[in-house]
Structures are given as structure tokens and as C-alpha cells.
Amino acid sequence: MSTTITLPNATIRQNVKSSQVASTVRPAGKTEESLSHWNDWPNTYAFETEDEQHTPIELTVTGEIPNYAAGTLYRTGPGTYKVATDNGKGFAASHWFDGFTQVHRFQILPSTDSSVSTKVYYNSRRTTDGMLEKIRKSGRLDGITFGQKHDPCESFFKKVTSTFKLMLGSPDRDEGPDTANVGVTLSVNMPGLPPLSSLGNNNTESMTLTNKTDASIYQRIDPETLEPIGLARQTILHPDLKGPMSAAHARTCPTTGDVFNFNLEMAKDITYRVFGVSASSQKTTILATITDAPAAYLHSLFLTTNYVILCIWGSHYAYHGLSLVYEKNILESIAPLDPAKPVKWYVIDRSPAKRGVLAMYHTPAFYCFHTINAYEEPSATVPGETDIIADLCGYDDLSLIHRFYYENLMSSAPGALKYTDGKGEKSRSWLGRYCLPSVPKTADGKKRKPRTATQVFSAPRAVSLELPTMNPTYVTKAHRYVYGVTDRGSSTFFDGLGKFDCKTQSTIFWQQHAQTAGEPIFVRDPQGTDEDDGVLLSAVLDGYKGKSYLLCLNAKDMTELGRAHLNTVVGFGFHGTHVPSQGVGKFNALDC
């Protein structure tokens, strides 16, 4: 069945075939009461799974997964959010971002026989067992979280001491590598960290795998067994990177493999240190120090061929960051978005000249969770100068991150119906493009005056996406297509996948009822010539069967090619990365 919906400046093309609708198979052991799900779209199972698969098992493949997709797909993010405790009360995380990390590995092996399908093997492992053991004994979760609702009777002194222990301290050498909840993004062969041999790991392959989050901490994990190997603070890269916060989405140069990020220190003064880690020398360089920006929760940043762009959008910490001390969680420490405060865009030189901040631009207020891509092009107005084009998923306020409490997301939760019916459009993204015109060749100076950036377009929410991905060969280049998950109101959570065309501002959707898809990962067809020649890989929950499968879509028209079926549930994670069969020892430009 094919339908076309026309909106102002946008067209939706749906490609949902009636033959693809899943049959209604009730999960074994579930009562009718527990199966009362909003819009008959069950998703609860993937929020509370405790399943692990330490030994790789072969999955049943239906349809086709092309040979060029061979390699390893890694996924990271929450598994369960509950812990049985010794006091009998139990513990449950409040917010999806605080769920306990589990890493998943899909190994795709090419077929040498055209009559035999590609083989897929799967294994998974929690990477937080040490933390879970502490919670089991104490009945609580200490330190800074993203959105955990803490005991209101806890003393201020106790909040201060436990918070600053986490903010200022380093991982205890006596604690295990599984005692921190680090699991938002993954990096392959991240430079600057100690070799595996120094951590007592005997893996002889040249590939490393690193879990990252919005704090300035890293977790190294074994790329085959997924066992945690070690924890490290950003100070291991450079002693000045001593602040507690950073971006989970660092940026990787597609040419050199160099990694770029920032470190935010909230002491007497607010200080952002934007840094780069060289893949060739393994050395870290501070590219710029910014002290005239408010402390803000920044999940991602931008990178072009010659610049790092740090965008300070409207998620400012209250009281210059001191709110983190009292609230002990990021979400409640962020002040409401103030429409009167402009977004600040800092353009930083990443060339060997090390010219620091070249310019700062202003745009009207917005919030962003995920940046998409940025690139340079000749100035549209001044010959010989350069403009920066930057794409992102934007919001008018902070509704999105407040939405992600488990009680709002789980289809069987009592509060889901009330929240979903009233959440409104503001918790859905709009895809926006901005232009930072005429980047100067020399720094504007310490007393720099803000320049004006412009919004090129803002796509309607009905055609916009989240968890955006793209063809990695187009990172820092002009791109046309963006892929991501959709939220069109069919579910309490995400409800499909989409391909957004930046040229036409139209979207092709893949959606099937009660099938909840995760972030799509683009795998390029090496024989292809077009930007969208390739496939998408996404872990999907079949809400009726209570089981997951790895979905393979044609990235050009969003039609289904094949599935690899599991007899278990893959938790709703955040992000992942694909390592091609020939990619060991290399990097992926979309490792963020």
C-alpha cells in the first residue's frame, strides 16, 4: 500500500506493504492486563530486558543481507533499569538515559555461495555489573546521573560530597572497569588512550572499542567478548581536561582519524577547552579555551575540513553549573530555555596554525540534541571567502529530554497514555540548516563582536527525524540525505525509520505497526556511485512477538531486503557503529 501526503514545502512518501504487517503473536507468560499497550503498540519488553548472550549464536536470516554489509555492527545503550536490592525495596532508574548499559554485537559473515544467505552471529553483555552490585548492597545510585529522581530528604552536605567526589575525582584504581555507567556512543580505535596490553587485555587484534557518554570518562571494552577492560578520565589525554562534562558525540576526521571534542570545567569560572587528539601521534592539543559562554549541556558538536564548531544552544545549567551540586542530575540542573538568549556558535581553527577561536556567531534560541553534519562552501555573497553550512535536529524548548522518563515511554506504563496524548509537537524535532557566513581568516580578538548566522531552512516536524545518521563518506562534505528514527505519534516511543532529502525536504518512511526500530546505521555499497547506494541496519523490536531482529533496508528507497531473527530482546539503545570486514585497524568517520 502506497500513500502520498502533501504538506507545506514537503511530501511524505510511505512505503508500507500490507504483506509486511506482523501477525499478532502474544509473548509467552504475559497476562492480558500486562498486555494493555497504548495504540496496541507494545514496546515495554525492550526497556526492561535482562537477557545476555555471552557466546555468539547464529541467527536465522530471511530475505537477503548483501555481502558488502559484512563486518560487525555494535550497539550500546540501556538494557535493564531495575536492580533487586538486599533491603528488599528494589531500585529503578527513572530516566531512559540512566538505564544500565549493555553492548550488542552482530557479526555479519559474507557468503561465498550465491545460493546461501549471509550469516549473522550475535552476542551481548552488560558492562555495568560492578555498579549493579553496589546498588544491590546499598539500595541507591550515587553520583551524578542524567535524570534520576533522588530522595528529597537527602541532606545537602551528602549531596555536595558525593557529587564532587564524582565531578573532581578519578576512577578508583581498586574499582573494576564495570563500576561506571558509560554507554551512549562507541568509538573504534579511538586515539590517545592506553594500549590494551597496559590494561591486562590479551586481545591481539589491532582494533579497540571504547564506550563514551556525556561525562569526561571512557570505558574500554573487548571488541569480541564485550567484557569491560578499563576506565579512564579525559585527563589521561591531557592534564587540563579536568572538567566533569564533555560531548558523548565527539567528531572524527574522515581523512586523518583525528578526534575532536570539548571538556567543560565548572569551577570558579566556566571554561570550555576544545581539543583534538591526533591519530598519528596519539597526542592531544588544546585548540581553544572559551570563557565567555554559559555552562550548557551539549551532547554533540560540529566538524568541517578546517574548523571545529562548538554551538552553545539553550540548555544552560542554572547558577553557572552549581545546580549540579544540589540536584545531582543533569536534567533538573538545566534552566528552562530562554527565548531571549541567543545561541552562540564558536568557530575554532583546527589547522596546524592553531589560531584558536576565529569568530562567534549568533542565531535565535533553540535546543539541539544531535548535530548531523557540517561542511564548507564558497561564500554566497563575498568572493574568496568561506561559509560554513551546519545541519541539526532542533527543538523550540527542552520538552524532548523531559519526555524520556520511563514512565512516559513504556507502552504499558500507567502514565504513558496521559503523557503521549498531551506531549504536543514540541517534543518532536525539526531538521534545520544554518549558514555561518564569511568565516574570517584571522581571529576576531578577545573582545570579539558576535556575527550573525542565518537559518537556511527548517523542515516540518512531520518529515523530520531523530538519531540522525548518513553515508559516512560524506562527513564534512555537502550531503543530500539524512536517515533516522521517526516519531509520528503512532507509539509512546519512536515508530519507524525515515530518509530525509535535504534538497526537496521530503521523507520516505519505513513503518510497520508494533515494530519499534532503533538508530539506522548506513553501510555503503562499494560498487555504488550515488550517495544513497547502500543499506541501513537497525535493531527492531517486534512488539507482538516480544523478540527483536536485525533489519536490513535498501537505503535508496527504504524497502526491506532481509532480517536476522533473535529469540531474545535487544534493548532500546542509543547509538552504534559498523566495522567493515576489512576495517580492523581503521576508523569510522561516524564514530561520534
N, C-alpha and C positions, 0 to 999 in steps of 0.2 A: 504494500500500500504506500503510495507516494502522495504527499500533500505539499502545497506551497502556501506560505503565509507571508504577506507583504506588510512591512512596517515602514515608517518614515526612514528613508535612507538605508533600508536594509531588507534583505529577503532571507527567510528561513526555508531551507530545503530539507525535508525529513525523508529518511530512507529507512523505514521500518517495515519489514515484510511480515505478513501475518503468519507465515510458516515458521518464523523465528521466535514466536511467543512461547515462553516456557510453560510447561504443564504444571499444574498446581499439585506439588507433592509435599505433604506436611512433614517437617523434621520429626524423626522418631523421638518419643518421650516428651513431646511438647503438648501441654493441655490447650484446650480451646481458649481458656481465659488468657493464657500466656501468649496466644497467637492473635491477640487483638492488636493489630498494627494499623497505623494511620494510612489511609488510602490503600489498604491491602498491599503495602509495600514493606515487607519485613526487612529490617537491617540490624536488629539488635545483636544477632549472633556474632557479627564481625567487630563489635565493640567490646565484647566480653570473652573472647576466645582465650583459652589457656592451652591450646594444642601446640605441641612442639614436635618437630621431626628431625632428630639429630642425624640419622643415617639417610642419605639420599635414596629416594624411591622413584621408580619410573611412573610417569603419569600416562593416562590414556589420551591419545590425541585423536580428535575428529576434525575433518577438513584438512587444511594444509597450513603449515608454518614454513615459509620459504627457507631454503638453505642459507641464504645470506643473513638471516637473523640469528645464525648460530653464534653462540657465545654464552655469557652469563648475565642474567638480569637480577640485580639486587634491589630489595625493597626494605625500607626501615620506617619505624613508627610504632605506635602503641599496639600492644597485644591486649592483655587484660588490664583492668583498672582497679581490681579488688584484691585484697590480701586478708587471709584468715589470720587473726592475731591471738596471742596467748591469753589475752584478757577476755576473749570471747565476744568482744564487741565488733570486731572486724574493722577494716579500713577500706575506704573507697575514694579514689581520686575524683575531684569534682569536674575538672575540665579535660576535654579531649587531649589538649596539649601536654597534660601531665600523666597520661596513660603510660604504662611501663613498657619500655622499648623491647621490640622483638625484630630480628632481622630475618629476611627470607631470601632464598637463593634458588633461582630457576636456571638450570644448566641446559642449554639447547644444543643438541648434537646434530650435525648435518647428516643427511642420508647419502650414501654412495650408490643407492639403487633407486631409480626413478619410480619404481612401483612401491617403495617403502617410505612411510612418512618420517619426517624429522622426529627425533626422540627428545623428550623433555624429562629431566630429573629435578626433584625438589627436596630441599631440606630447610630447616629453620631452627632458630634458637633465641631464647630470651637472653638479653645482655645485662640484666639488672638483678640477678639472683642475690648478690650481696646486699643490695639496697632492700630487696623484699624481705630478707632475713632480719635486717634491722627494724623494719616496720613490724614484722611479726612479733618481735620481742618487745618493742616499745609502744606499739599501737598508734604511732603517729609518723608523719613525714616532716623531717626538719629541713631548714634552709629555705632558700628562695625557690618558689615554684612559679608556673605561669599563671594559674588561676585558682589554686586550691583554697577552699574556704576554711579558714583556721578558726580555732577556738577563740571566741570573743573575750573569754575570761583570762586568756594567757597574759601574763604580766608584760609591760613594756620592756623591762630590763631583760627578760628572757628573749623577747623578740629581737632586741638590739644585739645581744651576744651571739645568738645562733645565726642571725643574718650576717653580721660582719665576719664571723668565722668562715662563712662560705664566700663572701664577697672578697675578702682580703687574703684568705689562706690559699694553700696549695694542696693538692690531693695528698693525703697521708700515705707515706711510703709503706706503712704497715697495713693499709687497707687494700682490698683486692681491686682488680680492674673492672669489676661488675658492681661497684658501690655508688655509681652515679648514673642518672637517667639522661643519657646522651643519645638522641636518635631522631633527628629531624631531616638531615641530609647526609649523603655519603660521598666521599671523595676517593678516587682511585689514584694511588701513587702521589699522595699529597706531599709536596716538598717541605723540607725544614724539620721534620720530625725524626726522632732517633731511628736507626735501622732496627729491624725486627730482632736481630741477634742480641741487641743490647737489652731486649725485654724478655729474653729467655725463650723466644719462639724458634722452632726448628724448621719452619716452612722455608724451603729452599727456592721457591719461585720468586721472581723479581717483583711481583705485584703486591701492593699493600692496600688495605681498605680502612678508611677512617670515618667514624661516626661524628657528626657535628650537631651543634644546637645554637641557641641564641646567647648562650653564656660563653665565656672565653675558655672553654675546655674541650679537649678532644678525647675520643676513645678509639684506640686501635683494636681491630678485630681480625681474626684469622679469615682470609678470603674463602677458605674451603669449609672448615668446620663451623665458622661464625663465632667461635669462642672469643670472649674479650681477652685482650693481651695486656693492655696498659692504658693509663690515664695520664694526661698532660695538660698543663695550663699554657696559655699563649706566651707566657714569659719564657718558655723553652725556645721560642722563636726569636724573641728579643726582650731584654730586661725591662724596657719601657712599656711593654704591653701588659700592664698590671691591672687594668680596669676589669670589672666583672662582666661586661656585656660586649657582644660582637654580633655579626650577622651570621645566621645559620647558612645563608646563601652567599658564600664567598664567590668570587668570579675567577675563572680560569682562562688565560690567554690561549686561543686555539692554535697559535703558532709556536709559542715557546713552552707552554705548560706552566708558566709563572702564575701564582695565585695571589689575588688581591682581596683585602678586607679592611675592616676598621676595628679599633678597640676603643671602648668608651669608658673613661675614668670619671667617677663622680665623687671627688674629694672636696677640697676647698674650692676648686674651680672645676667647671665642666670642660673636659678635654677629649676630643676625638683625635686618635692617631691613625691615619690611613697608611697602610703598609703593603708592601709587595714581597713575596717570597720567591726567589729565583729557583727554577727547576734545575738549572745547570750547576750553579754554585752552592745551592741549598742555603744561601744567606738571605736574611731579612733586612729590608731597608724601610725606614720611616719616610714616606713620601711627603706627608704634610701633617702639621699639627694645627687643629682648629679649636679655637677657644671662644668664638663669638656666636656659637649656635646653642640652642637649648638642648638639654638631655632628652633623648627621644628613643622610643622602642622602634628599631629599624631591623626588619627581617631580611632585607636584601639591598643591593646597590647595583650600579651600572658600570660597564666597562666598554671602551671602544679601543681602537688600534693605538691611540696615543694618550688616552685620558681615563682616569677613574672619576666617576661622578657619584658623590655622596649626596643623597636627597633627604633632607630633614623635613619629613611630612608631619601631619598634625596628630601625632601620637606622643605628645610631650609628657615626660614624667612630672608629676606635681612637686612643688617645693624643691626644684633643682635636683631631683633624684632622691631626696631624703625620705620621700614617701615609701620607697622600697624597704627602708629600715623598719618602718612600722607595719606596713601591710604584708610584707614578706611574700608578696606575689606581684608579678609584673602587671597583670590586668587591672587590679584595683589601685595600682600606683600611677596609672596613666590618667591625666586630666581629660575631661571631655574636649573634643575637637573644637577649637575656637575659630570660627569663620573669618575673624578679623586678622588672624595671624597668618601671614603668607608662608608658603613652602619655600625653603631655601635649597637651592641646587649649587653645590660646590664642585667646580671643575678642577681636577688635580692633574698635573703633568705626571705621566708615568714613564717618560723617556729618560735616558741616562743623564740628561741635563738637570733633572731634579729641580724644576722651577717652582715646586710647591703648588699652592692654590693660585690658579690663573685668573679665575673670575667667580663671582657668585651671582646667581640669577634668582628672581622671584617669580612665583606664579600664585594664583589664588589657592586657598586652603583645600586640601583633600587628604585622605588617608590611603596608603598603599600597603599591601602585604607582600605581593610578588611583582618584581620588575620582570620584564620579558627579554628585551634586547635593546642595545643602543649601537649607533654607528655614525660615522662622519660622512658628510657630503659637502660639495662646494656651496658656498653661501648663495642663497637665493637673491640677495639684494646687493652684496658688496663683492665685486670680483676679487679673486685672490684670497678670500677669507673662507673659514670653515664653520659650518653649522653642525650641531650635534642633534640627532633625532633619537628620541627615547620613548619606548613603548612600555606600558604598565597596566596592571589591573587596579583600578581606582575605586574609591568609595567616598561618599559625602560625609560620613561620620564613622564611628567605631562600632557600629551595630554588629558587624561580622564577627569580631573576636569575642564579643559578649554572647553571641549566639552559640558558640561551640562548647557549652556545658553539656555534659552527658544527658542531663535531664531534658534538654531541648532537642537533642539529636536522635536518641534511640526511639525507634518507631513504636515500641511497646511502653515507653515511659509515660506516666500519667500526665506530665507537663508538656509532652511533645505536641499534642493536639492544640492546646491553648497557644503555645508559642508559635507553631507553624502557621496557624490561621491569622496570627496578628503580627508576624515579623516584618511585613511590608517589603518594599522594594529596596530599601537602603542596605539590607544585608546581602544584596546581590551586587556583583561588580559591574563596572563599565570598563571597556577596554579603551584606553586613551593613548594618544600620541602627542608628544611635546617637542618643540623645536627650541634649542638654545642657540641663538644666532651669533655669528661673528665672534667665535672664541678668540681672545687676544693671544698673541704670541709671547707676551711678557706679562708678568703678574701685575694685577691692578694696584697692589700695595696693601699695607696693613689696614689702612682706612678705606678699603675698597667700597665703592658705592654699588648697590645691587643693580644688576642689569635686568631686563625684562625678557622672560621666556614666554612663548605662546603655545596654546593648545591647538594642534592641527586638527584633531577630531576626537570625539567621544562617542563610541558606539553605543547603541541602545542596550540596556541590560538584557533584553530578550535574546540577543545574539552574542552576548559576552560570555567569558569563561573564567575559570579559576584553575589553580595549579598549572600554570601555563608551561608548555614545552614547545620545542621546534626542532627543525633539522639542525644538528649541531655544527654542520659545516657552514652555516650562515650566522653563527655567533660573531658579533662585531661587524657584520655586513648587512646591507639592505636586504630585508626579508619580506616575504609576502604572507606566509601562512603561520598561524599560531594554533596549537592544539591544547585541549584542556578538558576539565570536567565541567558539567553543566549543572545549573540549579534553576529549573523552570517551574518549581512548585509542585512536582509530582510526588515528592518524597520529603521526609523530615531532614534529609541529608542531600547529597548530590544524587542526580538522577539520569546521568548519561555522559556521553563524550561529544566533543564538537571540534570542527575545523573552521577557524575564522580566517576569512580572506581580508587582509588589510587594504587591498585595492578596492574591492567592491563593498566592504563592510557587510558581508553576508556570511552565514554559517551553515555548514552541513552537519546534521546531528546523527549520532547513533544512540538510539534509546529503545530499551525493551522493558516491559513492566516488571518490577521487583528485581531488576538486575542492577546492582549498585557498583559502578566502576570506579577504580582509583586512577591516579595520575597516569596519563598515557605517555609511554616512552617511545620516541621516534628512532627507528633503525633504518639507516639509509640503504637503498639499493645501489650497490657499487657499479652496476651497469646502467643506472638511470642517469638522465641528463636534466630532469626538472627538479625543482626544489621539493616537490611533494612526491617524488619517486621513493617509496619505502613502505614500511609497515609501522603500525602502532602496537605496542604490547601493554596490556593493562590487566591487573588482577581484579577480578569481578566476583562479587557475592551473588549467588542465586538465592534470593530471599525465600523462595518457596522450598527449595531442597535443603537449605541450611548448609550449603557447601560452596566452595569457591572454584574458579577456573581461571586459567591464563588465556585471555582473549587476544587474538591477532586480527587487526583490521588493515585493509588497504588504505594507506594514508592519502591516496588521491581522491577516492570517492566515499570513504568511510563504510565500505561494505565488509562484511565478515568473511575472513579466509579460513580461520580454524580456531580450535580451543584445545587446551590441555587441562583435563579434569582432575581435581583433587577430591579425596574423600574426607577432607577436613576444611577448616575455615582459615583463610588468610585475613588477619585483622586489618581494619581500615588504617593504613599507614599514611605517611606524608609524601615522601619522595623516594626516588630510586635512580639507578644508573645502569646502563647496559655496557658490558665489556665485550667487544667482538672476539671471536676465536683467536684472531691474530693480534689482539690488543694487549696481551700481557706485557707489562713493561712500559705501556704508553699511558695516555690520559684521555679523558673525555672533556671537551670544552663545555659541556653542560653539567659537569660536576660542580655543583654550586654550594 
